[in-house]
C-alpha cells in the first residue's frame, strides 16, 4: 500500500515523492547499483528475497519506475505466480509489460524523458493511464482516486506546494508536508506514513524517496524512517 506523489511539468521535468510500505521482516537494500551485470547503470531499492526492485532509475536513459501493489483477480496457484520485482528494472531499460502476466496486481509508474504513465494490472486486464501535467497521487487504486482516503485528504495540499520546474529546493515543502501528515495515527485510513496490519497486511512504511527526472538527468535520494510506520522515534 505504498504512496507516490508526483508533479509533471510542461518543461519536461518530473518530481516525485514515494513512500515504501513493506513487511519490516523482509530484508532489503538501500538505493544502489545492485544489478551491474544484468542492468548496468541502473540504481534502485533492492528486495533481497526476490532480487528485484521497488523503485529503479536509469540515469543515462532518464527513466524511473516505481512499483505499487493493487488488488487482483488472478486465478493461479501460488507456485505459478511470478514475482513483480523485475517490473521496475525492466521498465527503466525500455521493456515495459505488454500482455497478460502471471503476477499479482500492480500499478507501475513509469517516468520517461518525454512522458509519464501508469500501467495497471488486476489479473485480467493491463491498462495504461497517461499522467498529464500537474500534481497527482497514486496508491493501491487508480491515479488520483478520491475513494482512497489518503489521496482525498492530501492531494490538494501537495498541489498547493507545487514549485517551478527549475526550483532546486522543490522537495523541501513536500517532505515537510509528509512530516505533517504523520501526525495522524499510522493506522488511520488517511495516513501516508502507515501501519497496514489492521487492514490485513503485514506492511508498514519503511522509507521515502525524492526523485527528479529532467533534461539534465535523474536525481534520486532515499531516507529510511527511524522505525517502521513512524516519522520519528517516540520520546
LOBAMI-31544 format. One line per 5 residues: for each residue x, y, z of N, C-alpha, C, O, CB. Coordinates in steps of 0.05 Angstrom, whole numbers, padded with zeros to 5 digits. Glycine has a CB too. Layout:
X,Y,Z,X,Y,Z,X,Y,Z,X,Y,Z,X,Y,Z; ... .
This chain:
00017,-00024,00000,00000,00000,00000,00018,00025,00000,00013,00043,00016,-00019,00000,00024; 00037,00025,-00017,00055,00048,-00020,00040,00072,-00031,00017,00070,-00039,00079,00041,-00039; 00053,00095,-00030,00041,00120,-00039,00062,00136,-00055,00085,00137,-00047,00031,00137,-00015; 00053,00148,-00078,00071,00165,-00094,00056,00191,-00099,00033,00191,-00107,00079,00151,-00120; 00070,00213,-00095,00061,00240,-00104,00079,00248,-00126,00104,00245,-00124,00061,00260,-00080 .
00068,00259,-00147,00085,00268,-00170,00076,00294,-00181,00053,00301,-00180,00085,00246,-00192; 00095,00309,-00191,00089,00335,-00204,00101,00334,-00232,00125,00333,-00236,00101,00359,-00188; 00083,00334,-00252,00092,00333,-00280,00091,00361,-00291,00070,00374,-00292,00073,00313,-00297; 00114,00371,-00300,00116,00398,-00310,00116,00398,-00341,00126,00379,-00353,00141,00412,-00300; 00105,00419,-00353,00105,00421,-00382,00133,00423,-00393,00138,00416,-00417,00089,00446,-00391 .
00153,00432,-00377,00180,00435,-00386,00196,00409,-00388,00220,00410,-00393,00195,00454,-00368; 00183,00386,-00384,00196,00361,-00387,00209,00351,-00361,00224,00332,-00361,00217,00363,-00408; 00202,00364,-00339,00213,00356,-00313,00191,00342,-00296,00168,00351,-00296,00225,00380,-00297; 00199,00321,-00283,00180,00307,-00265,00194,00304,-00238,00217,00296,-00236,00173,00279,-00276; 00179,00311,-00217,00189,00307,-00190,00169,00288,-00175,00145,00289,-00180,00192,00334,-00175 .
00180,00272,-00158,00162,00254,-00143,00172,00249,-00114,00196,00251,-00109,00159,00228,-00157; 00153,00243,-00097,00158,00234,-00070,00145,00207,-00067,00120,00205,-00071,00147,00255,-00049; 00160,00186,-00061,00149,00159,-00060,00155,00147,-00032,00177,00148,-00022,00162,00141,-00082; 00134,00136,-00020,00136,00124,00006,00132,00094,00003,00113,00085,-00009,00114,00135,00026; 00151,00079,00014,00150,00050,00010,00139,00036,00035,00148,00041,00058,00178,00039,00004 .
00118,00020,00031,00107,00003,00052,00115,-00026,00046,00111,-00036,00024,00076,00005,00054; 00127,-00039,00066,00135,-00067,00063,00136,-00080,00090,00136,-00067,00111,00163,-00069,00049; 00136,-00107,00090,00139,-00122,00115,00167,-00116,00127,00187,-00121,00113,00135,-00153,00110; 00169,-00106,00151,00195,-00100,00162,00213,-00124,00165,00237,-00121,00167,00192,-00087,00190; 00201,-00148,00165,00217,-00172,00167,00229,-00181,00140,00246,-00199,00139,00200,-00195,00178 .
00221,-00168,00118,00231,-00175,00092,00256,-00157,00086,00253,-00133,00085,00209,-00171,00070; 00279,-00170,00083,00304,-00155,00080,00306,-00140,00054,00296,-00150,00033,00327,-00173,00084; 00318,-00117,00054,00321,-00100,00030,00347,-00084,00033,00359,-00083,00054,00297,-00081,00027; 00355,-00073,00010,00379,-00057,00009,00372,-00029,-00001,00356,-00025,-00019,00400,-00070,-00010; 00386,-00009,00011,00381,00019,00004,00390,00024,-00025,00402,00007,-00038,00397,00038,00023 .
00385,00048,-00034,00390,00056,-00062,00419,00050,-00070,00438,00058,-00057,00384,00086,-00066; 00422,00035,-00092,00448,00028,-00101,00447,00014,-00128,00426,00009,-00139,00462,00010,-00081; 00471,00009,-00139,00473,-00004,-00165,00477,-00034,-00160,00499,-00045,-00161,00498,00007,-00182; 00455,-00047,-00154,00455,-00075,-00145,00455,-00096,-00168,00458,-00120,-00162,00432,-00080,-00127; 00452,-00087,-00193,00449,-00106,-00215,00469,-00099,-00237,00461,-00094,-00260,00420,-00105,-00226 .
00495,-00098,-00231,00515,-00088,-00251,00517,-00105,-00276,00524,-00095,-00297,00542,-00086,-00239; 00511,-00131,-00274,00513,-00148,-00298,00488,-00148,-00315,00490,-00144,-00339,00520,-00177,-00289; 00465,-00151,-00302,00440,-00153,-00317,00429,-00126,-00325,00418,-00122,-00346,00420,-00169,-00302; 00433,-00106,-00306,00422,-00079,-00311,00444,-00059,-00306,00442,-00044,-00286,00397,-00074,-00293; 00464,-00058,-00323,00487,-00039,-00318,00477,-00010,-00318,00461,-00002,-00335,00508,-00043,-00339 .
00486,00005,-00299,00479,00033,-00297,00453,00039,-00282,00447,00062,-00277,00478,00045,-00323; 00438,00018,-00275,00412,00022,-00262,00416,00022,-00232,00432,00006,-00221,00392,-00001,-00270; 00403,00040,-00218,00403,00041,-00189,00375,00036,-00179,00356,00040,-00193,00414,00068,-00179; 00373,00027,-00154,00347,00023,-00143,00347,00013,-00114,00368,00009,-00102,00332,00003,-00160; 00323,00010,-00103,00319,-00001,-00076,00314,-00031,-00081,00294,-00039,-00093,00294,00013,-00061 .
00332,-00048,-00071,00331,-00077,-00077,00317,-00093,-00055,00322,-00089,-00032,00359,-00087,-00081; 00300,-00111,-00064,00288,-00131,-00047,00307,-00156,-00047,00311,-00168,-00068,00259,-00139,-00056; 00317,-00162,-00024,00337,-00184,-00024,00325,-00211,-00030,00338,-00228,-00043,00351,-00185,00003; 00300,-00216,-00022,00288,-00242,-00025,00285,-00250,-00054,00293,-00271,-00063,00261,-00244,-00011; 00273,-00231,-00070,00268,-00237,-00098,00288,-00225,-00117,00290,-00232,-00140,00240,-00227,-00106 .
00305,-00207,-00106,00326,-00195,-00123,00317,-00172,-00140,00332,-00162,-00156,00338,-00215,-00139; 00291,-00164,-00138,00281,-00144,-00155,00282,-00116,-00142,00298,-00112,-00124,00252,-00150,-00163; 00266,-00098,-00152,00267,-00070,-00142,00239,-00059,-00138,00220,-00065,-00153,00282,-00053,-00162; 00236,-00043,-00117,00211,-00028,-00113,00212,-00002,-00130,00193,00005,-00143,00208,-00020,-00083; 00235,00011,-00129,00240,00035,-00145,00266,00031,-00160,00285,00021,-00149,00241,00061,-00128 .
00267,00038,-00186,00291,00036,-00202,00294,00061,-00219,00274,00073,-00227,00291,00010,-00219; 00319,00068,-00225,00324,00091,-00243,00347,00084,-00261,00366,00071,-00254,00330,00116,-00226; 00345,00095,-00285,00366,00092,-00305,00375,00121,-00313,00363,00132,-00331,00357,00076,-00331; 00395,00132,-00299,00402,00160,-00304,00410,00166,-00333,00404,00187,-00344,00425,00167,-00287; 00423,00147,-00347,00432,00152,-00374,00408,00155,-00393,00407,00172,-00410,00450,00129,-00384 .
00388,00138,-00389,00364,00139,-00406,00342,00158,-00395,00322,00162,-00408,00352,00111,-00408; 00347,00169,-00372,00328,00188,-00359,00301,00174,-00355,00280,00185,-00363,00325,00213,-00375; 00302,00151,-00343,00278,00135,-00337,00277,00128,-00307,00298,00124,-00295,00277,00110,-00354; 00253,00127,-00297,00249,00119,-00269,00223,00104,-00267,00204,00110,-00282,00249,00144,-00250; 00222,00084,-00250,00197,00069,-00246,00193,00062,-00217,00213,00057,-00203,00198,00043,-00263 .
00168,00061,-00208,00161,00054,-00181,00138,00034,-00182,00119,00037,-00198,00152,00079,-00164; 00140,00013,-00166,00121,-00009,-00166,00103,-00006,-00141,00113,-00004,-00119,00135,-00036,-00166; 00077,-00007,-00145,00058,-00006,-00123,00039,-00030,-00127,00030,-00036,-00149,00042,00021,-00123; 00033,-00044,-00105,00015,-00067,-00107,-00014,-00057,-00108,-00021,-00035,-00099,00019,-00085,-00082; -00031,-00074,-00120,-00060,-00069,-00120,-00075,-00095,-00121,-00063,-00116,-00127,-00068,-00051,-00145 .
-00100,-00095,-00115,-00116,-00120,-00114,-00118,-00132,-00141,-00115,-00118,-00162,-00144,-00114,-00102; -00124,-00158,-00142,-00126,-00172,-00168,-00146,-00195,-00166,-00155,-00202,-00145,-00098,-00182,-00177; -00152,-00206,-00190,-00169,-00229,-00192,-00154,-00252,-00204,-00166,-00270,-00217,-00194,-00222,-00209; -00127,-00253,-00200,-00111,-00273,-00211,-00119,-00301,-00201,-00122,-00305,-00177,-00081,-00268,-00205; -00122,-00319,-00220,-00131,-00346,-00212,-00109,-00366,-00220,-00112,-00381,-00240,-00158,-00354,-00226 .
-00088,-00366,-00205,-00065,-00384,-00209,-00056,-00395,-00182,-00057,-00381,-00162,-00042,-00369,-00223; -00046,-00420,-00182,-00033,-00430,-00158,-00009,-00413,-00151,00005,-00403,-00169,-00025,-00460,-00161; -00004,-00409,-00125,00017,-00391,-00117,00044,-00400,-00128,00062,-00383,-00132,00019,-00389,-00086; 00048,-00426,-00131,00074,-00434,-00142,00078,-00429,-00172,00099,-00434,-00183,00078,-00464,-00136; 00057,-00418,-00184,00059,-00410,-00212,00060,-00379,-00216,00063,-00369,-00238,00035,-00421,-00228 .
00058,-00365,-00193,00058,-00336,-00194,00087,-00326,-00195,00103,-00334,-00179,00043,-00324,-00170; 00092,-00307,-00214,00119,-00296,-00217,00121,-00270,-00201,00102,-00255,-00199,00124,-00290,-00247; 00145,-00266,-00189,00150,-00241,-00174,00147,-00216,-00191,00154,-00216,-00215,00177,-00242,-00161; 00136,-00195,-00179,00133,-00170,-00193,00159,-00153,-00192,00161,-00132,-00204,00111,-00153,-00180; 00180,-00163,-00178,00204,-00148,-00173,00220,-00140,-00198,00236,-00121,-00197,00221,-00163,-00155 .
00215,-00154,-00220,00230,-00147,-00244,00218,-00124,-00259,00231,-00113,-00277,00231,-00171,-00263; 00193,-00116,-00253,00179,-00097,-00269,00192,-00070,-00271,00196,-00059,-00293,00151,-00093,-00258; 00200,-00059,-00248,00213,-00032,-00248,00240,-00033,-00263,00247,-00015,-00277,00216,-00022,-00220; 00255,-00054,-00258,00281,-00057,-00271,00278,-00060,-00301,00293,-00047,-00316,00296,-00082,-00260; 00260,-00076,-00310,00256,-00079,-00339,00246,-00053,-00351,00253,-00045,-00373,00236,-00102,-00345 .
00228,-00039,-00336,00217,-00014,-00346,00239,00007,-00353,00238,00019,-00374,00198,-00003,-00327; 00258,00010,-00335,00277,00032,-00338,00298,00025,-00360,00314,00042,-00367,00291,00038,-00312; 00298,00000,-00370,00315,-00006,-00393,00299,-00008,-00418,00308,-00018,-00439,00331,-00032,-00388; 00273,00001,-00416,00257,00003,-00440,00240,-00021,-00447,00230,-00024,-00469,00274,00008,-00463; 00236,-00039,-00427,00220,-00063,-00432,00196,-00063,-00412,00198,-00073,-00390,00237,-00089,-00428 .
00174,-00051,-00421,00150,-00049,-00404,00133,-00074,-00408,00134,-00087,-00429,00134,-00024,-00411; 00117,-00082,-00387,00099,-00104,-00391,00078,-00097,-00412,00069,-00074,-00414,00084,-00111,-00364; 00071,-00117,-00429,00054,-00111,-00451,00032,-00132,-00456,00017,-00130,-00476,00070,-00108,-00476; 00030,-00151,-00438,00010,-00172,-00443,00001,-00184,-00417,00009,-00175,-00395,00021,-00194,-00462; -00016,-00205,-00418,-00025,-00218,-00393,00000,-00229,-00378,00018,-00240,-00390,-00045,-00241,-00400 .
-00001,-00226,-00352,00022,-00232,-00336,00015,-00251,-00313,-00006,-00248,-00300,00034,-00207,-00325; 00032,-00271,-00308,00027,-00289,-00285,00036,-00277,-00259,00052,-00288,-00244,00041,-00316,-00290; 00026,-00252,-00253,00035,-00237,-00230,00010,-00226,-00215,-00011,-00223,-00227,00053,-00213,-00238; 00013,-00221,-00190,-00008,-00208,-00175,-00010,-00179,-00184,00008,-00169,-00198,-00002,-00209,-00144; -00031,-00166,-00176,-00037,-00139,-00186,-00017,-00118,-00179,-00003,-00120,-00159,-00064,-00131,-00176 .
-00015,-00098,-00196,00004,-00076,-00191,-00004,-00051,-00206,-00020,-00051,-00225,00032,-00085,-00200; 00007,-00029,-00196,00009,-00004,-00211,00038,00001,-00216,00054,00002,-00196,-00005,00021,-00196; 00046,00004,-00240,00074,00010,-00247,00075,00038,-00258,00066,00044,-00280,00086,-00011,-00267; 00086,00057,-00242,00090,00084,-00251,00116,00086,-00267,00137,00079,-00257,00091,00104,-00227; 00114,00095,-00292,00137,00098,-00309,00141,00127,-00316,00123,00140,-00327,00133,00081,-00335 .
00164,00137,-00310,00171,00165,-00316,00194,00164,-00337,00215,00152,-00332,00180,00181,-00291; 00189,00176,-00360,00209,00176,-00381,00217,00205,-00389,00207,00224,-00377,00199,00162,-00405; 00235,00207,-00408,00245,00234,-00416,00223,00251,-00429,00225,00275,-00430,00268,00232,-00434; 00203,00238,-00440,00182,00253,-00455,00155,00253,-00441,00140,00272,-00445,00180,00242,-00483; 00149,00232,-00426,00122,00229,-00415,00122,00210,-00392,00142,00196,-00387,00102,00220,-00436 .
00100,00209,-00377,00097,00191,-00355,00070,00176,-00358,00051,00186,-00370,00098,00206,-00327; 00069,00152,-00347,00044,00137,-00348,00043,00117,-00325,00064,00111,-00312,00042,00122,-00375; 00019,00106,-00320,00016,00084,-00301,00005,00060,-00316,-00015,00062,-00330,-00004,00093,-00278; 00018,00037,-00313,00008,00012,-00323,-00004,-00003,-00300,00009,-00008,-00280,00031,-00005,-00337; -00030,-00010,-00302,-00044,-00024,-00281,-00053,-00051,-00289,-00064,-00055,-00311,-00069,-00007,-00272 .
-00047,-00071,-00272,-00054,-00099,-00278,-00071,-00109,-00255,-00062,-00107,-00231,-00028,-00117,-00282; -00094,-00120,-00261,-00112,-00131,-00240,-00116,-00161,-00242,-00134,-00172,-00230,-00139,-00117,-00241; -00098,-00174,-00257,-00100,-00203,-00261,-00117,-00211,-00285,-00117,-00234,-00293,-00112,-00215,-00237; -00130,-00191,-00297,-00147,-00197,-00321,-00141,-00177,-00343,-00142,-00185,-00367,-00176,-00196,-00313; -00134,-00152,-00337,-00131,-00132,-00357,-00107,-00114,-00350,-00103,-00107,-00327,-00156,-00114,-00360 .
-00091,-00108,-00370,-00069,-00089,-00367,-00077,-00062,-00379,-00082,-00061,-00403,-00042,-00100,-00380; -00079,-00041,-00362,-00089,-00015,-00372,-00067,00005,-00370,-00049,00004,-00353,-00113,-00006,-00355; -00067,00024,-00389,-00048,00047,-00389,-00063,00073,-00383,-00084,00079,-00395,-00034,00048,-00416; -00052,00088,-00364,-00063,00114,-00357,-00041,00135,-00361,-00023,00136,-00344,-00075,00115,-00328; -00043,00152,-00381,-00023,00174,-00384,-00026,00193,-00360,-00048,00197,-00350,-00026,00189,-00410 .
-00003,00203,-00351,-00003,00222,-00329,00000,00250,-00340,00022,00257,-00350,00019,00216,-00307; -00020,00267,-00339,-00018,00294,-00351,-00002,00313,-00333,00005,00306,-00311,-00046,00305,-00357; 00003,00337,-00343,00017,00357,-00328,00001,00363,-00302,-00024,00363,-00302,00021,00383,-00344; 00015,00369,-00281,00002,00376,-00256,00011,00357,-00233,00029,00340,-00238,-00028,00374,-00258; -00001,00360,-00210,00006,00344,-00187,-00015,00322,-00184,-00039,00326,-00187,00006,00362,-00161 .
-00004,00298,-00179,-00021,00274,-00177,-00012,00256,-00154,00011,00258,-00145,-00020,00258,-00204; -00030,00238,-00146,-00023,00218,-00127,-00033,00191,-00136,-00053,00189,-00150,-00035,00225,-00099; -00019,00170,-00127,-00028,00143,-00133,-00020,00125,-00110,00001,00129,-00097,-00017,00132,-00160; -00037,00105,-00104,-00031,00085,-00083,-00039,00058,-00094,-00027,00048,-00114,-00046,00092,-00056; -00058,00045,-00082,-00065,00018,-00089,-00089,00016,-00108,-00098,-00006,-00116,-00071,00001,-00065 .
-00100,00040,-00116,-00122,00040,-00135,-00113,00057,-00159,-00090,00057,-00167,-00148,00052,-00122; -00132,00072,-00171,-00125,00087,-00195,-00112,00114,-00189,-00112,00123,-00166,-00150,00092,-00212; -00101,00126,-00210,-00089,00152,-00208,-00109,00173,-00198,-00131,00175,-00208,-00077,00161,-00235; -00102,00188,-00177,-00118,00209,-00165,-00146,00198,-00157,-00166,00213,-00159,-00122,00231,-00185; -00147,00174,-00147,-00172,00161,-00139,-00181,00172,-00113,-00169,00166,-00092,-00169,00130,-00138 .
-00202,00189,-00113,-00211,00202,-00088,-00226,00183,-00070,-00233,00191,-00048,-00228,00225,-00095; -00230,00158,-00078,-00241,00139,-00059,-00219,00128,-00041,-00225,00114,-00021,-00255,00116,-00074; -00193,00134,-00047,-00171,00127,-00030,-00168,00149,-00010,-00161,00172,-00017,-00144,00122,-00046; -00173,00144,00016,-00174,00166,00036,-00150,00184,00037,-00152,00208,00040,-00179,00155,00063; -00126,00172,00034,-00102,00189,00036,-00099,00208,00012,-00089,00230,00015,-00077,00172,00038 .
-00109,00199,-00011,-00109,00217,-00035,-00129,00240,-00031,-00123,00263,-00036,-00114,00201,-00060; -00153,00233,-00022,-00174,00253,-00018,-00164,00274,00003,-00170,00297,00001,-00200,00241,-00009; -00150,00264,00023,-00142,00281,00045,-00119,00300,00038,-00118,00323,00048,-00134,00265,00069; -00100,00291,00021,-00075,00305,00019,-00068,00315,-00009,-00050,00331,-00012,-00053,00287,00028; -00081,00306,-00030,-00075,00315,-00057,-00077,00346,-00060,-00060,00358,-00071,-00093,00302,-00077 .
-00098,00358,-00049,-00100,00388,-00052,-00076,00402,-00039,-00066,00421,-00049,-00126,00398,-00040; -00067,00392,-00015,-00045,00405,-00001,-00019,00402,-00017,-00003,00421,-00018,-00042,00393,00027; -00014,00378,-00028,00010,00375,-00044,00009,00392,-00069,00029,00403,-00077,00014,00345,-00052; -00015,00394,-00081,-00018,00411,-00105,-00011,00440,-00098,00001,00454,-00115,-00046,00409,-00116; -00019,00449,-00075,-00014,00477,-00068,00016,00483,-00064,00024,00506,-00065,-00029,00484,-00042 .
00032,00462,-00060,00060,00466,-00056,00077,00461,-00081,00102,00460,-00079,00069,00447,-00034; 00065,00459,-00104,00079,00455,-00129,00099,00479,-00133,00091,00502,-00130,00060,00452,-00153; 00123,00473,-00141,00144,00493,-00146,00151,00494,-00176,00146,00474,-00190,00169,00488,-00129; 00163,00516,-00185,00172,00517,-00213,00192,00494,-00219,00206,00484,-00202,00185,00544,-00219; 00193,00486,-00245,00209,00463,-00253,00238,00467,-00247,00253,00448,-00243,00205,00458,-00282 .
00248,00492,-00246,00276,00498,-00241,00283,00503,-00212,00305,00511,-00206,00285,00521,-00258; 00264,00499,-00194,00268,00503,-00165,00284,00480,-00153,00273,00458,-00151,00241,00508,-00150; 00308,00484,-00145,00325,00462,-00135,00316,00453,-00107,00323,00431,-00099,00354,00471,-00133; 00300,00469,-00093,00291,00462,-00066,00262,00452,-00067,00248,00453,-00046,00293,00486,-00048; 00253,00442,-00089,00225,00434,-00092,00216,00413,-00072,00193,00413,-00063,00220,00423,-00120 .
00234,00396,-00063,00227,00373,-00046,00221,00382,-00017,00206,00369,-00003,00248,00352,-00046; 00233,00404,-00008,00231,00412,00020,00203,00415,00029,00196,00404,00050,00246,00437,00025; 00185,00430,00015,00158,00433,00025,00142,00407,00024,00125,00403,00042,00144,00454,00009; 00147,00390,00005,00133,00365,00004,00142,00347,00028,00125,00334,00040,00139,00350,-00022; 00167,00346,00034,00177,00330,00057,00165,00341,00083,00158,00326,00100,00208,00328,00058 .
00164,00367,00085,00152,00380,00108,00123,00372,00111,00113,00367,00133,00156,00410,00108; 00109,00372,00088,00080,00364,00089,00078,00334,00096,00060,00327,00111,00067,00370,00062; 00096,00318,00086,00095,00289,00093,00099,00286,00123,00085,00270,00135,00117,00274,00077; 00117,00301,00135,00120,00301,00164,00095,00309,00178,00088,00298,00199,00144,00319,00172; 00081,00329,00167,00056,00338,00179,00035,00317,00177,00019,00313,00196,00046,00364,00165 .
00034,00302,00155,00014,00280,00153,00018,00259,00174,00000,00245,00181,00014,00268,00125; 00043,00256,00183,00050,00235,00202,00039,00241,00230,00043,00225,00248,00080,00231,00203; 00026,00264,00234,00013,00269,00259,-00011,00251,00262,-00021,00246,00285,00005,00298,00262; -00022,00240,00240,-00043,00221,00241,-00033,00195,00252,-00010,00188,00249,-00056,00217,00213; -00051,00180,00265,-00044,00153,00273,-00037,00137,00248,-00052,00138,00228,-00068,00139,00289 .
-00015,00121,00248,-00008,00106,00224,-00028,00085,00215,-00026,00074,00193,00019,00093,00229; -00048,00080,00232,-00069,00061,00224,-00094,00075,00213,-00113,00062,00205,-00077,00044,00248; -00093,00102,00212,-00114,00118,00201,-00115,00114,00171,-00094,00113,00158,-00111,00148,00208; -00139,00111,00159,-00141,00107,00130,-00129,00130,00115,-00120,00127,00092,-00170,00104,00122; -00127,00154,00126,-00117,00178,00113,-00086,00180,00115,-00074,00197,00101,-00129,00203,00124 .
-00074,00163,00130,-00045,00165,00135,-00029,00157,00111,-00036,00139,00096,-00037,00147,00159; -00007,00172,00106,00012,00164,00085,00035,00148,00098,00045,00129,00086,00023,00190,00071; 00044,00156,00121,00063,00140,00137,00046,00120,00152,00032,00128,00171,00081,00158,00156; 00047,00095,00144,00026,00076,00150,00035,00051,00166,00058,00043,00165,00013,00067,00125; 00015,00040,00181,00017,00014,00192,-00008,-00001,00182,-00030,00004,00191,00018,00014,00224 .
-00004,-00019,00163,-00026,-00032,00149,-00035,-00058,00162,-00053,-00071,00152,-00018,-00038,00121; -00024,-00065,00185,-00031,-00090,00197,-00061,-00092,00205,-00073,-00114,00201,-00015,-00094,00222; -00074,-00071,00214,-00103,-00073,00220,-00119,-00078,00195,-00142,-00087,00197,-00112,-00049,00234; -00108,-00072,00172,-00122,-00076,00146,-00117,-00103,00134,-00126,-00109,00112,-00115,-00054,00126; -00102,-00120,00149,-00097,-00147,00140,-00071,-00151,00124,-00068,-00172,00112,-00119,-00156,00123 .
-00053,-00132,00125,-00028,-00134,00111,-00005,-00130,00132,-00008,-00114,00150,-00026,-00113,00088; 00017,-00144,00129,00039,-00141,00148,00057,-00117,00143,00078,-00114,00156,00056,-00166,00148; 00050,-00100,00124,00068,-00079,00115,00065,-00053,00132,00044,-00046,00142,00062,-00072,00086; 00088,-00039,00134,00089,-00013,00147,00107,00005,00130,00124,-00005,00115,00099,-00016,00176; 00104,00031,00133,00122,00049,00118,00150,00047,00129,00154,00048,00153,00111,00079,00120 .
00169,00043,00111,00197,00039,00119,00216,00061,00110,00235,00067,00124,00207,00013,00107; 00210,00074,00087,00227,00095,00076,00212,00112,00057,00190,00105,00048,00252,00082,00063; 00225,00134,00050,00214,00150,00027,00237,00159,00009,00260,00161,00018,00198,00175,00038; 00230,00164,-00016,00249,00174,-00035,00239,00199,-00048,00215,00202,-00052,00255,00152,-00058; 00257,00218,-00053,00250,00240,-00071,00266,00237,-00096,00289,00227,-00096,00257,00268,-00057 .
00254,00244,-00118,00268,00239,-00144,00259,00260,-00164,00236,00270,-00163,00262,00211,-00155; 00277,00267,-00182,00271,00285,-00204,00282,00273,-00230,00304,00262,-00230,00282,00314,-00199; 00266,00276,-00251,00275,00267,-00278,00271,00292,-00296,00249,00303,-00298,00258,00243,-00288; 00294,00301,-00307,00293,00325,-00323,00313,00322,-00347,00327,00302,-00348,00301,00350,-00306; 00314,00342,-00364,00333,00341,-00386,00362,00339,-00376,00380,00330,-00391,00330,00364,-00404 .
00367,00348,-00352,00394,00347,-00340,00401,00319,-00329,00424,00314,-00324,00396,00367,-00319; 00381,00302,-00326,00387,00275,-00315,00367,00266,-00294,00345,00277,-00292,00415,00274,-00303; 00375,00247,-00278,00358,00236,-00257,00372,00239,-00230,00396,00233,-00228,00352,00206,-00262; 00358,00248,-00210,00368,00250,-00183,00349,00236,-00164,00326,00243,-00163,00372,00280,-00175; 00359,00217,-00149,00343,00202,-00130,00357,00202,-00103,00381,00198,-00101,00338,00172,-00140 .
00341,00206,-00082,00351,00206,-00055,00332,00190,-00037,00308,00193,-00040,00355,00234,-00044; 00343,00173,-00020,00326,00156,-00003,00332,00163,00027,00355,00169,00034,00331,00127,-00008; 00311,00161,00043,00313,00166,00072,00298,00144,00086,00274,00140,00081,00301,00195,00079; 00311,00131,00104,00299,00109,00120,00285,00121,00144,00297,00138,00158,00320,00088,00128; 00261,00113,00150,00247,00122,00174,00260,00110,00199,00271,00088,00197,00217,00115,00173 .
00259,00124,00221,00273,00114,00245,00261,00088,00256,00275,00073,00269,00272,00135,00267; 00235,00084,00252,00223,00059,00259,00199,00054,00241,00187,00074,00232,00214,00059,00289; 00192,00029,00235,00171,00024,00215,00144,00037,00223,00135,00035,00246,00166,-00006,00213; 00132,00051,00204,00106,00063,00208,00107,00089,00224,00085,00099,00231,00089,00044,00222; 00130,00100,00229,00132,00124,00245,00152,00144,00233,00173,00136,00224,00140,00117,00274 .
00145,00169,00234,00162,00190,00223,00186,00195,00242,00208,00199,00233,00147,00216,00219; 00181,00194,00268,00202,00199,00288,00200,00179,00310,00179,00167,00314,00200,00228,00299; 00223,00175,00324,00223,00157,00346,00207,00168,00369,00205,00193,00372,00251,00151,00355; 00195,00151,00385,00179,00160,00407,00197,00172,00428,00219,00162,00434,00162,00137,00419; 00189,00194,00441,00205,00207,00462,00201,00193,00488,00213,00201,00508,00197,00237,00464 .
